């Protein structure tokens, strides 16, 4: 909203809350009480099934037969949450996810189990981002960052509980490819396509894509053509970190995925183009959900590596936020600054 001040200057009227800029469907349940009970039931099922799936990586003397059913319930919970958040058809996607989970649990077929683990990782990595809210302040950004990592952690233990017979490197690539495709499709509708990007948003998007390409290309180049001295130095550094801090930060999470998560939720508080930054954040949550697919992976090592990556990624994300999402100190510029953008509540549909 704008208003004309004496002298003819047009100013943004901050007293009027702007409307959400994407059409949304109405509530699925007419009664507010029914909505609260449905959300509470979903949350309880998700938490309990996540705890049950965690018995695959934490030795609590629980029977092993509960692991895959728990992973299947987590997978269905992700499907329900993501379908509702994106305004999809609840009678189609969760039902398909439930049939897939049931088949993987009952049939005990290696291919079906591996595909169920892939679907769980993809849904968990994407839902971890879609459940976030715009973060106008640093504490709010850290809160959304922590929430996304907790949801992704649920997907991590669910993938481990499937104990899928999969080759880890190929599994990771498939999950990242599918997760990127899914979130790009979702963000395309929420961010009004590429034509909705402003100059700054387009620069951030291109910069993130170039950085991702450089990191992947450099890591592949070093493995294939790196000198013996360079490879020896890198190996010695990794061994030192494993012996002294029991974990190794993952570069793709530190430099791309986790900083993009902080920057994306912060930019969304002003412009819907912030959704496009979250496309790169799925790289971090996707790597996180696939980190325990290898049965030989040590949970303590993976947990500490993720913790170090999260701390470093948070620091880089807050640094990027300081330069790209900051308030104008000039009184003249503040008069034309964009009103804080709103979105539906966390438990409501975005589209």
Secondary structure as UniProt FT lines:
FT   STRAND          2..4
FT   TURN            6..7
FT   STRAND          10..12
FT   TURN            14..15
FT   HELIX           32..53
FT   HELIX           54..56
FT   TURN            64..65
FT   HELIX           66..85
FT   TURN            86..87
FT   TURN            90..92
FT   HELIX           93..107
FT   HELIX           110..130
FT   HELIX           138..162
FT   HELIX           168..190
FT   TURN            191..192
FT   HELIX           194..196
FT   HELIX           199..225
FT   HELIX           228..244
FT   HELIX           251..252
FT   HELIX           253..257
FT   HELIX           258..267
FT   TURN            268..270
FT   TURN            272..273
FT   HELIX           274..289
FT   TURN            290..292
FT   TURN            295..296
FT   HELIX           299..324
FT   HELIX           331..334
FT   TURN            335..336
FT   TURN            346..347
//
